[in-house]
């Protein structure tokens, strides 16, 4: 029986392509397209992209993932909630009108994710870290956090696609392709 550990890169194959789709949706966006809001109380496309990048860093730091300390050091300000959990202060990063800066933060946060997927195996997914929420301390497995951030990327990627679409901008990879630009291998029917 093969005892070779299963790489997280093989398990989460396709996530890098989704990150590329997020970046592609932002490329060549003007400042006015990035700051436009469908309603006053909704995020702009730039705010959504910033939220994706900093959400990744906030949660990967909590589980001390490879590359997370370096990514966190670049965040200009952090805050703590009433239970002591640290959060990247999104408002301290004034980049929502700058496609190049937003892309750079998505790339920076992706380097951290990619380093984690390269370093950890399926066996590492069950390793827990402590997190306090709602007055209770939880033992959060790494798998929970990785899935949470993958789902977070997809949720807000859809929101980004809709926000751009309401402006008449087609984010083809996020919309028509669902963000999944990695093609499966060709094969012959069985």
C-alpha positions as CSV (number, residue, x, y, z in Angstrom):
1,X,0.0,0.0,0.0
2,X,1.3,3.5,-0.9
3,X,1.9,5.6,2.2
4,X,2.9,8.7,0.3
5,X,1.2,11.7,1.9
6,X,-1.4,13.4,-0.3
7,X,-0.5,16.9,-1.3
8,X,-3.0,19.7,-0.6
9,X,-2.1,21.1,-4.0
10,X,-3.6,18.0,-5.6
11,X,-6.7,18.2,-3.3
12,X,-7.3,21.8,-4.0
13,X,-6.3,21.8,-7.7
14,X,-8.2,24.5,-9.5
15,X,-8.0,27.1,-6.7
16,X,-5.0,28.8,-8.3
17,X,-7.1,29.1,-11.5
18,X,-9.9,30.7,-9.6
19,X,-7.4,33.2,-8.2
20,X,-6.3,33.9,-11.7
21,X,-10.0,34.5,-12.7
22,X,-10.3,37.0,-9.8
23,X,-7.2,38.9,-11.0
24,X,-8.5,38.8,-14.6
25,X,-11.7,40.4,-13.6
26,X,-9.8,43.3,-12.1
27,X,-7.3,43.8,-14.9
28,X,-7.8,47.0,-16.8
29,X,-10.6,48.2,-14.5
30,X,-10.7,52.0,-14.1
31,X,-10.8,53.7,-10.7
32,X,-14.5,54.7,-11.3
33,X,-15.4,51.0,-12.2
34,X,-13.7,49.8,-9.0
35,X,-15.4,52.3,-6.6
36,X,-18.9,52.1,-8.1
37,X,-21.5,50.6,-5.7
38,X,-24.8,49.1,-6.6
39,X,-26.3,50.7,-3.5
40,X,-24.8,52.9,-0.8
41,X,-24.6,50.1,1.8
42,X,-23.0,47.5,-0.6
43,X,-19.3,47.0,-1.3
44,X,-17.7,48.2,-4.5
45,X,-15.7,45.9,-6.7
46,X,-12.5,47.2,-5.2
47,X,-13.7,46.7,-1.7
48,X,-14.7,43.1,-2.5
49,X,-11.3,42.3,-3.9
50,X,-9.6,43.9,-0.9
51,X,-11.9,41.9,1.4
52,X,-11.0,38.6,-0.3
53,X,-7.2,39.3,0.0
54,X,-7.3,40.4,3.6
55,X,-9.8,37.7,4.7
56,X,-7.3,35.1,3.4
57,X,-4.5,36.6,5.4
58,X,-6.6,37.1,8.6
59,X,-7.6,33.4,8.7
60,X,-4.4,31.8,7.6
61,X,-2.5,33.8,10.3
62,X,-4.8,32.2,12.8
63,X,-3.6,28.7,11.9
64,X,0.0,29.9,11.5
65,X,0.1,28.7,7.9
66,X,3.3,28.9,5.9
67,X,3.9,32.4,4.5
68,X,1.2,33.9,6.7
69,X,3.5,35.8,9.0
70,X,5.1,37.5,5.9
71,X,1.8,38.4,4.4
72,X,0.5,39.7,7.8
73,X,3.6,41.9,8.2
74,X,2.6,43.8,5.0
75,X,-0.9,44.6,6.4
76,X,-0.7,48.2,7.7
77,X,-3.1,47.8,10.7
78,X,-4.8,45.2,12.7
79,X,-7.7,45.3,15.1
80,X,-8.9,42.9,17.8
81,X,-12.5,42.0,18.5
82,X,-14.0,41.7,22.0
83,X,-12.7,38.2,22.3
84,X,-9.1,39.1,21.3
85,X,-9.2,37.7,17.8
86,X,-7.1,39.8,15.4
87,X,-8.5,41.0,12.1
88,X,-6.7,42.8,9.3
89,X,-8.1,46.3,9.2
90,X,-9.4,46.6,5.7
91,X,-10.0,50.4,5.9
92,X,-6.3,51.0,6.6
93,X,-5.5,49.8,3.1
94,X,-6.7,52.5,0.8
95,X,-6.4,50.6,-2.5
96,X,-10.0,50.1,-3.7
97,X,-9.6,52.4,-6.7
98,X,-6.3,50.9,-7.9
99,X,-6.5,47.7,-10.0
100,X,-2.7,47.2,-9.8
101,X,-2.6,47.4,-6.0
102,X,-5.7,45.1,-5.6
103,X,-4.1,42.5,-7.9
104,X,-0.8,42.8,-5.9
105,X,-2.7,42.0,-2.7
106,X,-4.5,39.1,-4.3
107,X,-1.2,37.8,-5.5
108,X,0.5,38.3,-2.1
109,X,-2.3,36.4,-0.3
110,X,-2.2,33.7,-3.0
111,X,1.5,33.2,-2.4
112,X,0.7,32.4,1.2
113,X,-2.1,30.0,0.2
114,X,0.1,28.3,-2.4
115,X,3.0,27.9,0.2
116,X,0.5,26.3,2.6
117,X,-0.9,23.9,-0.1
118,X,2.7,23.0,-1.0
119,X,3.9,22.4,2.5
120,X,0.9,20.7,4.1
121,X,-0.5,17.3,3.2
122,X,-3.9,15.7,3.8
123,X,-2.6,14.5,7.2
124,X,-2.1,18.1,8.3
125,X,-5.8,19.0,7.8
126,X,-6.9,17.6,11.1
127,X,-4.4,19.7,13.1
128,X,-6.4,22.1,15.2
129,X,-5.7,25.6,16.6
130,X,-7.6,27.4,19.3
131,X,-10.1,30.2,18.4
132,X,-12.5,32.0,20.7
133,X,-15.9,32.9,19.4
134,X,-19.2,33.7,21.0
135,X,-17.7,33.2,24.5
136,X,-16.4,29.7,23.8
137,X,-13.0,28.4,22.8
138,X,-13.1,26.2,19.7
139,X,-10.5,23.7,18.4
140,X,-10.6,24.6,14.7
141,X,-9.1,22.0,12.3
142,X,-7.0,23.5,9.5
143,X,-9.4,21.8,7.0
144,X,-12.3,24.0,8.4
145,X,-10.3,27.2,7.8
146,X,-9.0,26.2,4.3
147,X,-12.5,25.3,3.2
148,X,-13.9,28.5,4.7
149,X,-11.5,30.6,2.7
150,X,-12.1,28.7,-0.5
151,X,-15.8,29.2,0.0
152,X,-15.2,32.8,0.9
153,X,-13.2,33.3,-2.4
154,X,-16.0,31.8,-4.4
155,X,-18.8,33.7,-2.6
156,X,-17.2,37.1,-3.0
157,X,-15.9,36.2,-6.5
158,X,-19.6,35.8,-7.5
159,X,-20.3,39.1,-5.8
160,X,-17.4,40.7,-7.7
161,X,-18.8,39.3,-11.0
162,X,-22.3,40.7,-10.3
163,X,-21.0,44.1,-9.2
164,X,-19.0,44.4,-12.5
165,X,-21.9,43.0,-14.5
166,X,-24.2,45.7,-13.1
167,X,-21.9,48.2,-14.8
168,X,-22.0,46.3,-18.1
169,X,-18.6,44.7,-17.6
170,X,-18.3,41.1,-18.4
171,X,-16.0,39.2,-16.1
172,X,-16.1,36.2,-18.4
173,X,-14.0,33.8,-16.4
174,X,-16.0,34.4,-13.2
175,X,-19.3,34.5,-14.9
176,X,-19.6,32.1,-17.9
177,X,-16.8,29.8,-16.7
178,X,-17.7,30.0,-13.0
179,X,-14.1,30.9,-12.2
180,X,-13.0,27.4,-13.2
181,X,-10.4,28.0,-15.9
182,X,-8.4,24.8,-15.3
183,X,-9.2,22.2,-17.9
184,X,-9.4,18.6,-16.9
185,X,-7.2,16.1,-18.7
186,X,-8.4,14.7,-22.0
187,X,-9.4,11.0,-22.0
188,X,-11.2,8.4,-23.9
189,X,-14.7,7.2,-23.0
190,X,-14.8,3.9,-21.1
